[in-house]
């Protein structure tokens, strides 16, 4: 059913790669990739009472794969965390360890923020 291999339209935003409908109105109901592929790792403390949380954004995975990878990263770092709104949160400042683990999994990444 692929026609033009279109993934973005200025009229409709992101489009499904299979049916070329807007992501929200996808006709084929395939599992949707959440991230844009530009993997960024940052440390956030805002709104967390000074506690640092390593946040991974932009992973080109669907929700289920994100949860699986999140669990693996949390286990490897020996901490807790969560998968929220298409991003993985790992408690503590584990940026370097997360970067190494992501690159082992085949996701080139960059640090973002200060």
C-alpha positions as CSV (number, residue, x, y, z in Angstrom):
1,X,0.0,0.0,0.0
2,X,3.1,2.3,0.1
3,X,2.8,5.0,-2.5
4,X,5.5,7.7,-2.1
5,X,7.4,6.7,1.0
6,X,6.2,9.9,2.6
7,X,6.9,10.3,6.4
8,X,6.0,14.0,7.1
9,X,3.6,16.5,5.6
10,X,3.4,20.2,6.5
11,X,-0.4,19.9,6.4
12,X,-0.7,16.9,8.7
13,X,2.6,16.4,10.6
14,X,4.1,12.9,11.0
15,X,2.7,10.2,8.8
16,X,2.6,6.4,9.1
17,X,5.2,4.8,6.9
18,X,2.8,2.1,5.9
19,X,-0.6,3.8,5.1
20,X,0.7,7.4,4.8
21,X,-2.1,8.6,7.1
22,X,-1.5,11.0,10.0
23,X,0.0,9.1,13.0
24,X,-3.1,9.9,15.1
25,X,-5.5,8.5,12.3
26,X,-3.3,5.5,11.2
27,X,-5.3,3.1,9.1
28,X,-3.0,0.1,9.4
29,X,-2.6,0.2,13.2
30,X,1.0,-1.0,13.1
31,X,3.1,-0.4,16.1
32,X,4.2,3.2,16.1
33,X,7.8,4.3,16.5
34,X,7.9,7.1,19.1
35,X,11.4,8.7,18.8
36,X,13.0,10.5,16.0
37,X,16.2,8.5,16.0
38,X,18.4,11.4,17.5
39,X,19.2,9.8,20.9
40,X,20.0,12.4,23.6
41,X,21.1,11.7,27.1
42,X,20.6,14.4,29.8
43,X,20.6,14.8,33.5
44,X,17.5,16.5,34.9
45,X,17.0,17.7,38.5
46,X,14.2,20.2,37.9
47,X,11.0,19.3,39.8
48,X,12.7,16.4,41.5
49,X,13.7,18.1,44.8
50,X,17.4,18.2,43.7
51,X,17.6,14.5,42.9
52,X,19.2,13.8,39.5
53,X,17.6,11.6,36.9
54,X,19.2,10.4,33.7
55,X,16.8,11.0,30.8
56,X,17.1,9.3,27.4
57,X,15.0,10.9,24.6
58,X,14.6,10.2,20.9
59,X,15.0,6.4,20.8
60,X,13.4,5.1,17.5
61,X,11.4,2.4,19.2
62,X,7.8,1.6,19.9
63,X,6.3,1.7,23.4
64,X,6.9,-2.0,24.1
65,X,10.5,-2.0,23.0
66,X,11.1,1.2,25.0
67,X,9.8,-0.6,28.2
68,X,12.1,-3.6,27.5
69,X,15.1,-1.4,26.9
70,X,14.2,0.7,30.0
71,X,14.1,-2.3,32.2
72,X,17.5,-3.5,30.8
73,X,19.1,-0.1,31.4
74,X,17.7,0.1,35.0
75,X,18.9,-3.4,35.8
76,X,22.4,-2.7,34.4
77,X,22.7,0.6,36.4
78,X,21.3,-1.0,39.5
79,X,18.7,1.7,40.0
80,X,15.0,2.4,39.5
81,X,13.3,4.5,36.9
82,X,10.4,4.8,34.5
83,X,9.4,4.9,30.9
84,X,7.2,8.0,30.3
85,X,6.0,9.9,27.3
86,X,8.4,8.2,24.9
87,X,11.5,8.7,27.1
88,X,13.4,6.5,29.6
89,X,14.2,7.9,33.0
90,X,16.9,6.2,35.1
91,X,17.4,7.4,38.7
92,X,20.8,9.0,39.5
93,X,23.6,10.4,37.3
94,X,24.2,7.3,35.1
95,X,24.9,9.2,31.8
96,X,28.2,7.6,31.0
97,X,27.0,4.1,31.8
98,X,23.8,4.5,29.8
99,X,25.7,5.9,26.8
100,X,28.0,2.8,26.8
101,X,25.0,0.4,27.1
102,X,23.0,2.2,24.4
103,X,26.0,2.0,22.0
104,X,26.4,-1.7,22.7
105,X,22.7,-2.1,21.7
106,X,23.4,-0.2,18.5
107,X,22.0,3.3,19.3
108,X,24.6,6.0,18.8
109,X,23.9,8.8,21.3
110,X,25.0,12.2,22.5
111,X,25.0,14.0,25.8
112,X,22.7,17.1,26.0
113,X,22.6,19.8,28.6
114,X,25.3,20.9,31.0
